[in-house]
Amino acid sequence: MQRIITMTKLKFTTKLPVSIFKEGEYFIAHTPALDISTSGDTYDEVRKRFREVVEIFFEETVRKGTLEEVLREFGWTRVRKQWMPPVVISHEPQEVRIAIPA
């Protein structure tokens, strides 16, 4: 008797807060909702890579069976079977004074 194992894909849509900035020649994308960053040579490339790395993140946590645990650690909540990332209240530059001993 042959067993057929099928993997069902977890599908949902969410809006992740993403900061994209330029560091030297490269563009960097970061989301605090998953603490994931990636880089690219262009704005479009970093956006594409960001989507890819988020997909890999979810694929791997589902494969390892740790999705719920990891999302809760990052502050996500589950509302009616839908996972919701934490809401970014503010993204702003703040001046800080740093004393570095000589």
PyMOL commands that set and color helices and strands:
alter all, ss='L'
color gray80, all
select helices_A, chain A and resi 43-64+67-73
alter helices_A, ss='H'
color red, helices_A
select strands_A, chain A and resi 19-23+26-31+36-40+77-79+82-84
alter strands_A, ss='S'
color yellow, strands_A
deselect
rebuild
show_as cartoon
